[in-house]
Amino acid sequence: METLTGNALLRDDELIVRMSFAERAQHILLVATFAVLIVTGIPLVLLKARFFSWLMPSAAAFHIRGIAHRAAAIMLIVDILWYAAYAMFTARGRAHLREMLPRFSDLRDAWRLFGRNLGLTRFLQAKGRFRNFFAKHPAWLFREAPEFGRYSVFEKFEFWSMAWGSLIMIVSGFFIWDADLTIRIFPLWVLDLFVIIHSYEAVLAFLSILIWHMYNVHLNPDVFPMSRIWLDGKITGRELRTHHSLEYKKILEERRTAKGSDGDELSGNDRSRGA
């Protein structure tokens, strides 16, 4: 019964807050600034090809693009500082950052998931290969998917990739923005290097969001056409049980403990009244 409808303490149709209003606002601001940065930044990379010259039809358009790009960059920095303050000065923010910290178990989970999705060892076993080895080491068949807590290894990878990528973009973008300062401090080739790093990191971030994040959050059959967590901040008990089973079990245990404590308190009150 529990596998179909969840547990009586945490039913599949129960809605649980996964993202607070502040977290959703930070995410939406990140989405907005990232979109503007891509729209106003990628054309610079594409302009090297004549086919894309129509993207910047005039000097005025190019100037407006630059203003919008820099404004979005400033808003990205504001958003990052907002999250940093949130992670330092609020209990929920500190808990979020702790949950995002990489652990050795993440490497193990990534390896297990890779082996399971690849399916090579199960294919070899089905073909009668390496029977003795698999009989002694059944773990290499990767039959069971790894269980994830509040954040999976992929969500952690995305978070820290975004953090590292943002740092690279901000530093390189600053020196590109004030080219005169950069040339006074460094040789000219360093400025060229910053331009290269900034451009290719932007392309990498764009492709990562387009292919990886968009699939997992919007196009994955489990959530298609879109996960609404980033809008209303809520996740169902079924989604929690399916995709974050360790967190699901943790909440169940907390509720069992709370229920047991309430029962003990009621029993104690009954004994007091009986005395």
Secondary structure as a PSIPRED ss2 file (coil, helix, strand):
# PSIPRED VFORMAT (PSIPRED V4.0)

   1 M C   1.000  0.000  0.000
   2 E H   0.000  1.000  0.000
   3 T H   0.000  1.000  0.000
   4 L H   0.000  1.000  0.000
   5 T H   0.000  1.000  0.000
   6 G E   0.000  0.000  1.000
   7 N E   0.000  0.000  1.000
   8 A C   1.000  0.000  0.000
   9 L C   1.000  0.000  0.000
  10 L E   0.000  0.000  1.000
  11 R E   0.000  0.000  1.000
  12 D C   1.000  0.000  0.000
  13 D C   1.000  0.000  0.000
  14 E C   1.000  0.000  0.000
  15 L E   0.000  0.000  1.000
  16 I E   0.000  0.000  1.000
  17 V E   0.000  0.000  1.000
  18 R C   1.000  0.000  0.000
  19 M C   1.000  0.000  0.000
  20 S C   1.000  0.000  0.000
  21 F H   0.000  1.000  0.000
  22 A H   0.000  1.000  0.000
  23 E H   0.000  1.000  0.000
  24 R H   0.000  1.000  0.000
  25 A H   0.000  1.000  0.000
  26 Q H   0.000  1.000  0.000
  27 H H   0.000  1.000  0.000
  28 I H   0.000  1.000  0.000
  29 L H   0.000  1.000  0.000
  30 L H   0.000  1.000  0.000
  31 V H   0.000  1.000  0.000
  32 A H   0.000  1.000  0.000
  33 T H   0.000  1.000  0.000
  34 F H   0.000  1.000  0.000
  35 A H   0.000  1.000  0.000
  36 V H   0.000  1.000  0.000
  37 L H   0.000  1.000  0.000
  38 I H   0.000  1.000  0.000
  39 V H   0.000  1.000  0.000
  40 T H   0.000  1.000  0.000
  41 G H   0.000  1.000  0.000
  42 I H   0.000  1.000  0.000
  43 P H   0.000  1.000  0.000
  44 L H   0.000  1.000  0.000
  45 V H   0.000  1.000  0.000
  46 L H   0.000  1.000  0.000
  47 L C   1.000  0.000  0.000
  48 K C   1.000  0.000  0.000
  49 A C   1.000  0.000  0.000
  50 R H   0.000  1.000  0.000
  51 F H   0.000  1.000  0.000
  52 F H   0.000  1.000  0.000
  53 S H   0.000  1.000  0.000
  54 W H   0.000  1.000  0.000
  55 L H   0.000  1.000  0.000
  56 M C   1.000  0.000  0.000
  57 P C   1.000  0.000  0.000
  58 S C   1.000  0.000  0.000
  59 A H   0.000  1.000  0.000
  60 A H   0.000  1.000  0.000
  61 A H   0.000  1.000  0.000
  62 F H   0.000  1.000  0.000
  63 H H   0.000  1.000  0.000
  64 I H   0.000  1.000  0.000
  65 R H   0.000  1.000  0.000
  66 G H   0.000  1.000  0.000
  67 I H   0.000  1.000  0.000
  68 A H   0.000  1.000  0.000
  69 H H   0.000  1.000  0.000
  70 R H   0.000  1.000  0.000
  71 A H   0.000  1.000  0.000
  72 A H   0.000  1.000  0.000
  73 A H   0.000  1.000  0.000
  74 I H   0.000  1.000  0.000
  75 M H   0.000  1.000  0.000
  76 L H   0.000  1.000  0.000
  77 I H   0.000  1.000  0.000
  78 V H   0.000  1.000  0.000
  79 D H   0.000  1.000  0.000
  80 I H   0.000  1.000  0.000
  81 L H   0.000  1.000  0.000
  82 W H   0.000  1.000  0.000
  83 Y H   0.000  1.000  0.000
  84 A H   0.000  1.000  0.000
  85 A H   0.000  1.000  0.000
  86 Y H   0.000  1.000  0.000
  87 A H   0.000  1.000  0.000
  88 M H   0.000  1.000  0.000
  89 F H   0.000  1.000  0.000
  90 T C   1.000  0.000  0.000
  91 A H   0.000  1.000  0.000
  92 R H   0.000  1.000  0.000
  93 G H   0.000  1.000  0.000
  94 R H   0.000  1.000  0.000
  95 A H   0.000  1.000  0.000
  96 H H   0.000  1.000  0.000
  97 L H   0.000  1.000  0.000
  98 R H   0.000  1.000  0.000
  99 E H   0.000  1.000  0.000
 100 M H   0.000  1.000  0.000
 101 L C   1.000  0.000  0.000
 102 P C   1.000  0.000  0.000
 103 R C   1.000  0.000  0.000
 104 F H   0.000  1.000  0.000
 105 S H   0.000  1.000  0.000
 106 D H   0.000  1.000  0.000
 107 L H   0.000  1.000  0.000
 108 R H   0.000  1.000  0.000
 109 D H   0.000  1.000  0.000
 110 A H   0.000  1.000  0.000
 111 W H   0.000  1.000  0.000
 112 R H   0.000  1.000  0.000
 113 L H   0.000  1.000  0.000
 114 F H   0.000  1.000  0.000
 115 G H   0.000  1.000  0.000
 116 R H   0.000  1.000  0.000
 117 N H   0.000  1.000  0.000
 118 L H   0.000  1.000  0.000
 119 G C   1.000  0.000  0.000
 120 L H   0.000  1.000  0.000
 121 T H   0.000  1.000  0.000
 122 R H   0.000  1.000  0.000
 123 F H   0.000  1.000  0.000
 124 L H   0.000  1.000  0.000
 125 Q H   0.000  1.000  0.000
 126 A H   0.000  1.000  0.000
 127 K C   1.000  0.000  0.000
 128 G C   1.000  0.000  0.000
 129 R C   1.000  0.000  0.000
 130 F C   1.000  0.000  0.000
 131 R H   0.000  1.000  0.000
 132 N H   0.000  1.000  0.000
 133 F H   0.000  1.000  0.000
 134 F H   0.000  1.000  0.000
 135 A H   0.000  1.000  0.000
 136 K H   0.000  1.000  0.000
 137 H C   1.000  0.000  0.000
 138 P H   0.000  1.000  0.000
 139 A H   0.000  1.000  0.000
 140 W H   0.000  1.000  0.000
 141 L H   0.000  1.000  0.000
 142 F C   1.000  0.000  0.000
 143 R C   1.000  0.000  0.000
 144 E C   1.000  0.000  0.000
 145 A C   1.000  0.000  0.000
 146 P C   1.000  0.000  0.000
 147 E C   1.000  0.000  0.000
 148 F C   1.000  0.000  0.000
 149 G C   1.000  0.000  0.000
 150 R C   1.000  0.000  0.000
 151 Y C   1.000  0.000  0.000
 152 S C   1.000  0.000  0.000
 153 V H   0.000  1.000  0.000
 154 F H   0.000  1.000  0.000
 155 E H   0.000  1.000  0.000
 156 K H   0.000  1.000  0.000
 157 F H   0.000  1.000  0.000
 158 E H   0.000  1.000  0.000
 159 F H   0.000  1.000  0.000
 160 W H   0.000  1.000  0.000
 161 S H   0.000  1.000  0.000
 162 M H   0.000  1.000  0.000
 163 A H   0.000  1.000  0.000
 164 W H   0.000  1.000  0.000
 165 G H   0.000  1.000  0.000
 166 S H   0.000  1.000  0.000
 167 L H   0.000  1.000  0.000
 168 I H   0.000  1.000  0.000
 169 M H   0.000  1.000  0.000
 170 I H   0.000  1.000  0.000
 171 V H   0.000  1.000  0.000
 172 S H   0.000  1.000  0.000
 173 G H   0.000  1.000  0.000
 174 F H   0.000  1.000  0.000
 175 F H   0.000  1.000  0.000
 176 I H   0.000  1.000  0.000
 177 W H   0.000  1.000  0.000
 178 D C   1.000  0.000  0.000
 179 A H   0.000  1.000  0.000
 180 D H   0.000  1.000  0.000
 181 L H   0.000  1.000  0.000
 182 T H   0.000  1.000  0.000
 183 I H   0.000  1.000  0.000
 184 R H   0.000  1.000  0.000
 185 I H   0.000  1.000  0.000
 186 F C   1.000  0.000  0.000
 187 P C   1.000  0.000  0.000
 188 L H   0.000  1.000  0.000
 189 W H   0.000  1.000  0.000
 190 V H   0.000  1.000  0.000
 191 L H   0.000  1.000  0.000
 192 D H   0.000  1.000  0.000
 193 L H   0.000  1.000  0.000
 194 F H   0.000  1.000  0.000
 195 V H   0.000  1.000  0.000
 196 I H   0.000  1.000  0.000
 197 I H   0.000  1.000  0.000
 198 H H   0.000  1.000  0.000
 199 S H   0.000  1.000  0.000
 200 Y H   0.000  1.000  0.000
 201 E H   0.000  1.000  0.000
 202 A H   0.000  1.000  0.000
 203 V H   0.000  1.000  0.000
 204 L H   0.000  1.000  0.000
 205 A H   0.000  1.000  0.000
 206 F H   0.000  1.000  0.000
 207 L H   0.000  1.000  0.000
 208 S H   0.000  1.000  0.000
 209 I H   0.000  1.000  0.000
 210 L H   0.000  1.000  0.000
 211 I H   0.000  1.000  0.000
 212 W H   0.000  1.000  0.000
 213 H H   0.000  1.000  0.000
 214 M H   0.000  1.000  0.000
 215 Y H   0.000  1.000  0.000
 216 N H   0.000  1.000  0.000
 217 V H   0.000  1.000  0.000
 218 H H   0.000  1.000  0.000
 219 L H   0.000  1.000  0.000
 220 N C   1.000  0.000  0.000
 221 P C   1.000  0.000  0.000
 222 D C   1.000  0.000  0.000
 223 V C   1.000  0.000  0.000
 224 F C   1.000  0.000  0.000
 225 P C   1.000  0.000  0.000
 226 M C   1.000  0.000  0.000
 227 S C   1.000  0.000  0.000
 228 R C   1.000  0.000  0.000
 229 I H   0.000  1.000  0.000
 230 W H   0.000  1.000  0.000
 231 L H   0.000  1.000  0.000
 232 D H   0.000  1.000  0.000
 233 G C   1.000  0.000  0.000
 234 K E   0.000  0.000  1.000
 235 I E   0.000  0.000  1.000
 236 T E   0.000  0.000  1.000
 237 G H   0.000  1.000  0.000
 238 R H   0.000  1.000  0.000
 239 E H   0.000  1.000  0.000
 240 L H   0.000  1.000  0.000
 241 R H   0.000  1.000  0.000
 242 T H   0.000  1.000  0.000
 243 H H   0.000  1.000  0.000
 244 H C   1.000  0.000  0.000
 245 S H   0.000  1.000  0.000
 246 L H   0.000  1.000  0.000
 247 E H   0.000  1.000  0.000
 248 Y H   0.000  1.000  0.000
 249 K H   0.000  1.000  0.000
 250 K H   0.000  1.000  0.000
 251 I H   0.000  1.000  0.000
 252 L H   0.000  1.000  0.000
 253 E H   0.000  1.000  0.000
 254 E H   0.000  1.000  0.000
 255 R H   0.000  1.000  0.000
 256 R H   0.000  1.000  0.000
 257 T H   0.000  1.000  0.000
 258 A H   0.000  1.000  0.000
 259 K H   0.000  1.000  0.000
 260 G H   0.000  1.000  0.000
 261 S H   0.000  1.000  0.000
 262 D H   0.000  1.000  0.000
 263 G H   0.000  1.000  0.000
 264 D H   0.000  1.000  0.000
 265 E H   0.000  1.000  0.000
 266 L H   0.000  1.000  0.000
 267 S H   0.000  1.000  0.000
 268 G H   0.000  1.000  0.000
 269 N H   0.000  1.000  0.000
 270 D H   0.000  1.000  0.000
 271 R H   0.000  1.000  0.000
 272 S H   0.000  1.000  0.000
 273 R H   0.000  1.000  0.000
 274 G H   0.000  1.000  0.000
 275 A C   1.000  0.000  0.000
